[in-house]
Amino acid sequence: MTEAFQVGDARITRIQELHWDNADPGRLYPDIDPEALATFGPSLTPGSFNSTTGRLAQGTHAWLVQLPGTTILVDTATGNDKPLPAAPALDHLHTPFLARLAAAGVQPEQIDAVLHTHIHADHVGWNTHLRDGKWVPTFPNARHYFSEIEARYGASNDGIDPAPDLPPEVLGHPDHRPLRRVYQDSMLPVIEAGLGQPITIDGQEILAGLSFHSTPGHSIDHASIRLRSQGQEAWFTGDVMHHPLQVYRPDLRSVYCEFIDAAERSRRWLLELAAESGNLCFTPHFAETSAGYVRRREGGFSWEFAQPNAGEIK
């Protein structure tokens, strides 16, 4: 049984890759202070924070979006067999991700479009899979939409094509560079197969009802994606946030954020927008249902998980 959400005509299903419940808050948030969990831990649900062990729950997954006549994936998680020694939890995975996609009623050949919030290892990995020792596209009939700037930066990071103008000064000095080989293994084969569609992140619709909005900082040209359907709206937040704790404490930067100040600005912008609109937010790393609402509280924001409302896929 696979549970789904309904937003207008869109049926949205989480395709899970990994789940873990032992994330160290001090590792995930290098600047965390003791007051963060002491104050807001009681507001976090048990499926996201274990008050006994002090550990956080997270996961990796993709979002399947089924619209009349169009089948879409938003991000593609990490993928199997990817060499990621700098990220041991993601290195050479072997997960039943494609079987879970099939359980939702979709085969890779049925995906029409793949939308990427950014080009990081755990968001583009299933773009490709190993066949006879070579990385080949997993979704052979899909247009893959991604930031042109993210792709240029990734190519430069992998030593394929220099980009001396990146990163732009407005973002400041990067805290670190992206993991190597992500572009080479997970993006380049898609582009060479003629399936890549680089875009400008400017809020314009890329597909009917779907638009990419600039939320840089976590990565060089990170986007959050808005879905509009039948008068309803939702957001695919990307890595603006990694855990509900950041809703309560948006000043906390994740260890994975490349441009720290810009990431906080983007996080606060999206939290304000989500709280004002009341729109459903689909996150890529929250545990539990991974979807929910940003609510206002005195002095800030809170998080409320949403429950699937489209019934089960049998």
Secondary structure as the mmCIF struct_conf table of DSSP 4:
data_model
#
loop_
_struct_conf.conf_type_id
_struct_conf.id
_struct_conf.beg_label_comp_id
_struct_conf.beg_label_asym_id
_struct_conf.beg_label_seq_id
_struct_conf.end_label_comp_id
_struct_conf.end_label_asym_id
_struct_conf.end_label_seq_id
STRN STRN1 THR A 2 VAL A 7
TURN_TY1_P TURN_TY1_P1 GLY A 8 ASP A 9
STRN STRN2 ALA A 10 ALA A 23
HELX_RH_AL_P HELX_RH_AL_P1 PRO A 25 LEU A 28
TURN_TY1_P TURN_TY1_P2 PRO A 30 ASP A 31
HELX_RH_AL_P HELX_RH_AL_P2 PRO A 34 PHE A 40
HELX_RH_3T_P HELX_RH_3T_P1 GLY A 41 SER A 43
BEND BEND1 LEU A 44 LEU A 44
TURN_TY1_P TURN_TY1_P3 PRO A 46 SER A 48
STRN STRN3 PHE A 49 ASN A 50
TURN_TY1_P TURN_TY1_P4 SER A 51 GLY A 54
STRN STRN4 ARG A 55 LEU A 67
TURN_TY1_P TURN_TY1_P5 PRO A 68 GLY A 69
STRN STRN5 THR A 70 VAL A 74
BEND BEND2 ASN A 80 ASP A 81
TURN_TY1_P TURN_TY1_P6 PRO A 85 ALA A 86
BEND BEND3 ALA A 87 ALA A 87
HELX_RH_3T_P HELX_RH_3T_P2 PRO A 88 LEU A 90
TURN_TY1_P TURN_TY1_P7 ASP A 91 HIS A 92
HELX_RH_AL_P HELX_RH_AL_P3 PHE A 97 ALA A 103
TURN_TY1_P TURN_TY1_P8 ALA A 104 GLY A 105
HELX_RH_3T_P HELX_RH_3T_P3 PRO A 108 GLN A 110
STRN STRN6 ALA A 113 LEU A 115
BEND BEND4 THR A 117 THR A 117
HELX_RH_AL_P HELX_RH_AL_P4 ALA A 121 VAL A 124
HELX_RH_3T_P HELX_RH_3T_P4 GLY A 125 ASN A 127
STRN STRN7 THR A 128 ARG A 131
TURN_TY1_P TURN_TY1_P9 ASP A 132 GLY A 133
STRN STRN8 LYS A 134 PRO A 137
BEND BEND5 THR A 138 PHE A 139
TURN_TY1_P TURN_TY1_P10 PRO A 140 ASN A 141
STRN STRN9 ARG A 143 SER A 147
HELX_RH_AL_P HELX_RH_AL_P5 GLU A 148 ASN A 157
TURN_TY1_P TURN_TY1_P11 ASP A 158 GLY A 159
BEND BEND6 ILE A 160 ASP A 161
TURN_TY1_P TURN_TY1_P12 PRO A 164 ASP A 165
BEND BEND7 PRO A 167 PRO A 167
HELX_RH_3T_P HELX_RH_3T_P5 GLU A 169 LEU A 171
BEND BEND8 HIS A 173 HIS A 173
BEND BEND9 ASP A 175 HIS A 176
HELX_LH_PP_P HELX_LH_PP_P1 ARG A 177 LEU A 179
TURN_TY1_P TURN_TY1_P13 ARG A 180 ARG A 181
HELX_RH_AL_P HELX_RH_AL_P6 VAL A 182 VAL A 182
HELX_RH_PI_P HELX_RH_PI_P1 TYR A 183 MET A 187
HELX_RH_AL_P HELX_RH_AL_P7 LEU A 188 GLU A 192
TURN_TY1_P TURN_TY1_P14 ALA A 193 GLY A 194
STRN STRN10 GLY A 196 ILE A 199
BEND BEND10 ASP A 202 GLY A 203
STRN STRN11 GLU A 205 LEU A 207
TURN_TY1_P TURN_TY1_P15 ALA A 208 GLY A 209
STRN STRN12 LEU A 210 SER A 214
BEND BEND11 GLY A 217 SER A 219
TURN_TY1_P TURN_TY1_P16 ILE A 220 ASP A 221
STRN STRN13 ALA A 223 SER A 229
TURN_TY1_P TURN_TY1_P17 GLN A 230 GLY A 231
STRN STRN14 GLN A 232 PHE A 236
HELX_RH_3T_P HELX_RH_3T_P6 GLY A 238 VAL A 240
BEND BEND12 HIS A 242 HIS A 243
TURN_TY1_P TURN_TY1_P18 PRO A 244 PRO A 244
HELX_RH_AL_P HELX_RH_AL_P8 LEU A 245 TYR A 248
TURN_TY1_P TURN_TY1_P19 PRO A 250 ASP A 251
HELX_LH_PP_P HELX_LH_PP_P2 LEU A 252 SER A 254
TURN_TY1_P TURN_TY1_P20 VAL A 255 TYR A 256
BEND BEND13 GLU A 258 PHE A 259
HELX_RH_AL_P HELX_RH_AL_P9 ILE A 260 SER A 277
STRN STRN15 LEU A 280 PHE A 282
BEND BEND14 PRO A 284 HIS A 285
STRN STRN16 PHE A 286 PHE A 286
BEND BEND15 ALA A 287 ALA A 287
TURN_TY1_P TURN_TY1_P21 GLU A 288 THR A 289
BEND BEND16 SER A 290 SER A 290
STRN STRN17 ALA A 291 ARG A 297
TURN_TY1_P TURN_TY1_P22 GLU A 298 GLY A 299
STRN STRN18 GLY A 300 PHE A 305
BEND BEND17 ALA A 310 ALA A 310
STRN STRN19 GLU A 312 ILE A 313
#
